[in-house]
Amino acid sequence: MVDHSFADLSLAAFYDSLNPWGPGDDFYLGLVIGARSVLDIGCGTGQLLRRARAQGHRGRLMGLDPAAAMLVQARRECGDVEWVLGDTRVRRWDREFDLVVMTGHAFQELVRDEEILVCLRAVRAALGDGGRFVFETRNPGARAWERWTPERVYEITGADGTPVRVWHEVRGDGLAQGLVRFTENFEGDGWTAPRVSHGVLRFLDAETLEGFLTEAGLAVVEQYGDWGRGPLTPAGPEIITVARRA
């Protein structure tokens, strides 16, 4: 369920264990392999671009993330990718990429209207002729946050072999003004206290999302409700969007 980038290097080391490769990664990997140049915004530890390079992608791959701890993990695993510290508020491109992606529900970390528009305008500027922007958000109709409870504990293993238990807890009443605030809690054997990471995610319905894209000069090409490219449904899990320059 992890979406946000950990600033703490000790927590960033758990990211890949908490987010094992899945159908969404396969979906994006096929797109990346088929594109000459790719920008991954909010790349985290770089799983997607690392896998693409390992499978023979020879074009330009750039991963952008605001958390240095995540990029430490990325560089440690693969040096043959442009790993860039920062975000779309400070980085700019001029029609340099065939494909821009935001995976792992990273788009939902943009919580203010202006943050969303700044990001989308930067994406538009980065797309070359015929380029595509592909990203996903959780469908608010599926009410995923109701399953983020302390009773759902994930067991992972730290780099030193220490068992670590991870659980999530929603703060407040759940969805409020489109936002869900939550904590991600880590507890390891021998630790003096749990480590806590705080997060806020914004949930947008398809209509509101399209409004932001239109305002930023982007147009929806396709939308899917799941990783099998099924149609959008009111309570389907995902809103997967393919957009281009309007």
C-alpha positions as CSV (number, residue, x, y, z in Angstrom):
1,M,0.0,0.0,0.0
2,V,3.0,2.2,0.3
3,D,2.9,5.3,-1.9
4,H,5.0,8.0,-0.4
5,S,8.8,8.4,-0.6
6,F,10.6,7.7,2.7
7,A,13.1,10.3,3.7
8,D,14.6,7.9,6.3
9,L,17.2,5.7,4.7
10,S,16.5,2.9,7.2
11,L,12.8,2.9,6.2
12,A,13.5,3.2,2.4
13,A,15.3,-0.1,2.6
14,F,12.0,-1.8,3.3
15,Y,10.2,-0.3,0.3
16,D,10.8,-3.1,-2.2
17,S,9.8,-5.7,0.3
18,L,6.5,-3.9,1.0
19,N,5.9,-3.4,-2.7
20,P,6.8,-6.7,-4.5
21,W,6.5,-6.8,-8.3
22,G,2.9,-7.2,-9.4
23,P,0.5,-6.9,-12.3
24,G,0.7,-3.1,-12.3
25,D,4.5,-3.3,-12.8
26,D,4.1,-5.7,-15.7
27,F,1.6,-3.2,-17.3
28,Y,4.1,-0.4,-17.1
29,L,7.1,-2.5,-18.0
30,G,5.6,-3.3,-21.4
31,L,5.1,0.4,-22.0
32,V,8.7,1.2,-21.0
33,I,10.2,-1.5,-23.1
34,G,8.4,-0.1,-26.1
35,A,9.5,3.5,-25.7
36,R,12.8,5.0,-26.7
37,S,13.0,7.5,-23.8
38,V,11.2,7.3,-20.5
39,L,10.8,9.6,-17.5
40,D,9.5,8.0,-14.3
41,I,8.2,10.6,-11.9
42,G,8.3,9.5,-8.3
43,C,10.4,6.5,-9.2
44,G,11.1,5.5,-5.6
45,T,13.8,2.8,-5.5
46,G,13.6,2.5,-9.3
47,Q,12.3,-1.0,-9.6
48,L,10.6,-0.3,-12.9
49,L,13.5,1.3,-14.7
50,R,16.0,-1.2,-13.2
51,R,13.9,-4.1,-14.6
52,A,13.6,-2.4,-18.0
53,R,17.4,-2.0,-18.3
54,A,17.9,-5.6,-17.2
55,Q,15.6,-6.8,-19.9
56,G,17.5,-5.0,-22.6
57,H,16.1,-1.4,-22.8
58,R,19.0,0.6,-24.4
59,G,17.3,4.0,-24.7
60,R,17.2,6.9,-22.2
61,L,15.8,6.1,-18.8
62,M,15.4,8.8,-16.1
63,G,14.0,8.4,-12.6
64,L,13.0,11.4,-10.6
65,D,12.3,11.3,-6.9
66,P,12.3,13.9,-4.1
67,A,13.7,11.5,-1.5
68,A,17.4,11.0,-1.5
69,A,17.1,7.9,0.6
70,M,15.0,6.2,-2.2
71,L,17.6,7.2,-4.8
72,V,20.4,5.7,-2.7
73,Q,18.6,2.4,-3.1
74,A,18.2,2.9,-6.8
75,R,21.8,3.8,-7.5
76,R,23.0,0.9,-5.4
77,E,21.1,-1.5,-7.6
78,C,21.6,0.1,-11.1
79,G,24.0,2.8,-12.2
80,D,23.0,2.8,-15.8
81,V,20.0,5.0,-15.4
82,E,19.7,8.8,-14.8
83,W,18.6,9.0,-11.2
84,V,17.6,12.6,-10.4
85,L,16.8,14.1,-7.0
86,G,13.9,16.6,-7.1
87,D,10.4,17.0,-8.4
88,T,8.5,18.7,-11.2
89,R,8.5,22.1,-9.3
90,V,12.2,22.5,-9.9
91,R,12.9,20.2,-12.9
92,R,11.9,21.1,-16.5
93,W,12.2,19.3,-19.8
94,D,11.4,20.3,-23.4
95,R,9.8,17.5,-25.4
96,E,12.5,15.0,-24.4
97,F,10.5,11.8,-23.7
98,D,8.3,9.4,-25.6
99,L,6.8,8.2,-22.3
100,V,6.2,9.7,-18.9
101,V,4.9,7.5,-16.1
102,M,3.9,7.9,-12.5
103,T,3.5,4.5,-10.8
104,G,2.7,3.2,-7.4
105,H,-0.1,5.7,-6.9
106,A,2.5,8.4,-6.7
107,F,0.1,10.9,-8.3
108,Q,-2.1,10.8,-5.2
109,E,0.6,12.4,-3.2
110,L,-0.2,15.6,-5.0
111,V,-2.7,17.0,-2.6
112,R,-3.3,20.6,-3.6
113,D,-4.8,21.8,-6.9
114,E,-1.7,23.8,-7.7
115,E,0.6,20.9,-7.1
116,I,-1.4,18.8,-9.5
117,L,-1.4,21.4,-12.2
118,V,2.4,22.2,-11.8
119,C,3.1,18.5,-12.2
120,L,0.8,18.0,-15.2
121,R,2.2,21.1,-17.0
122,A,5.7,19.8,-16.5
123,V,4.6,16.4,-17.9
124,R,3.1,18.1,-21.0
125,A,6.4,20.0,-21.6
126,A,8.4,16.8,-21.2
127,L,6.4,14.9,-23.8
128,G,7.7,14.7,-27.3
129,D,5.5,14.4,-30.4
130,G,3.2,11.5,-30.0
131,G,4.4,11.0,-26.4
132,R,2.1,9.5,-23.8
133,F,1.6,10.1,-20.1
134,V,0.5,7.0,-18.2
135,F,-0.4,6.9,-14.5
136,E,-2.9,5.5,-12.0
137,T,-4.9,6.6,-9.0
138,R,-7.1,4.6,-6.7
139,N,-10.8,4.9,-7.5
140,P,-12.4,6.6,-4.5
141,G,-15.5,4.5,-5.2
142,A,-13.5,1.4,-4.0
143,R,-12.9,3.0,-0.6
144,A,-9.5,1.3,-0.3
145,W,-8.6,3.3,2.9
146,E,-11.2,1.3,4.9
147,R,-8.9,-1.7,4.6
148,W,-5.9,0.2,6.0
149,T,-6.3,-1.0,9.6
150,P,-3.9,-2.1,12.3
151,E,-5.3,-5.6,12.2
152,R,-3.7,-6.1,8.7
153,V,-0.1,-6.7,9.6
154,Y,2.6,-7.3,7.0
155,E,5.6,-9.4,8.0
156,I,8.9,-8.5,6.2
157,T,12.6,-9.0,6.9
158,G,15.1,-6.2,7.3
159,A,18.5,-6.3,5.5
160,D,20.1,-7.6,8.7
161,G,17.6,-10.4,8.9
162,T,15.4,-8.8,11.6
163,P,11.7,-9.6,11.3
164,V,9.7,-6.3,10.9
165,R,6.0,-5.9,11.3
166,V,4.2,-3.2,9.3
167,W,0.7,-1.9,9.6
168,H,-1.3,1.2,8.5
169,E,-3.7,3.3,10.4
170,V,-6.0,6.0,9.0
171,R,-6.2,9.2,11.0
172,G,-9.5,10.9,11.5
173,D,-12.7,9.8,9.8
174,G,-11.1,8.5,6.6
175,L,-11.9,10.5,3.4
176,A,-12.3,14.2,4.2
177,Q,-12.4,16.8,1.4
178,G,-10.9,14.2,-0.9
179,L,-7.9,13.5,1.4
180,V,-7.0,10.5,3.5
181,R,-4.3,11.0,6.2
182,F,-2.6,7.9,7.6
183,T,0.4,6.5,9.3
184,E,2.6,3.6,8.3
185,N,4.1,1.9,11.3
186,F,7.2,-0.3,11.5
187,E,8.1,-2.5,14.5
188,G,11.1,-4.7,14.7
189,D,12.4,-7.2,17.2
190,G,14.8,-5.5,19.5
191,W,13.7,-2.0,18.5
192,T,13.1,0.4,21.4
193,A,10.0,1.8,19.7
194,P,8.0,1.6,16.4
195,R,9.1,3.9,13.6
196,V,6.3,5.9,12.1
197,S,5.9,7.5,8.6
198,H,3.1,10.0,8.0
199,G,1.3,10.3,4.7
200,V,-1.6,12.1,3.0
201,L,-3.2,11.0,-0.3
202,R,-5.7,12.7,-2.5
203,F,-8.5,10.7,-4.1
204,L,-9.9,12.0,-7.4
205,D,-12.8,10.7,-9.4
206,A,-12.4,10.3,-13.1
207,E,-14.3,13.4,-14.0
208,T,-12.3,15.7,-11.7
209,L,-9.1,14.1,-12.9
210,E,-10.0,14.8,-16.5
211,G,-10.7,18.4,-15.6
212,F,-7.1,18.8,-14.2
213,L,-5.6,17.2,-17.3
214,T,-7.6,19.4,-19.6
215,E,-6.6,22.6,-17.7
216,A,-2.9,21.5,-18.1
217,G,-3.2,21.0,-21.8
218,L,-3.5,17.2,-21.8
219,A,-6.2,15.0,-23.3
220,V,-7.3,11.5,-22.1
221,V,-6.6,8.8,-24.8
222,E,-7.7,5.8,-22.8
223,Q,-8.7,4.9,-19.2
224,Y,-8.9,1.5,-17.6
225,G,-10.3,0.2,-14.3
226,D,-7.8,-2.6,-13.7
227,W,-4.4,-3.9,-14.9
228,G,-6.0,-6.2,-17.4
229,R,-7.3,-3.1,-19.2
230,G,-10.9,-3.6,-18.1
231,P,-13.3,-0.7,-18.3
232,L,-13.8,1.9,-15.5
233,T,-16.5,0.9,-13.1
234,P,-18.0,2.8,-10.1
235,A,-16.3,0.7,-7.5
236,G,-13.4,-0.7,-9.5
237,P,-10.0,-0.5,-7.9
238,E,-8.1,1.8,-10.2
239,I,-8.4,4.7,-12.6
240,I,-5.5,4.1,-15.0
241,T,-5.1,6.9,-17.5
242,V,-3.3,7.3,-20.8
243,A,-3.0,10.9,-21.9
244,R,-1.3,13.0,-24.6
245,R,-0.7,16.6,-25.4
246,A,-4.1,18.2,-26.3
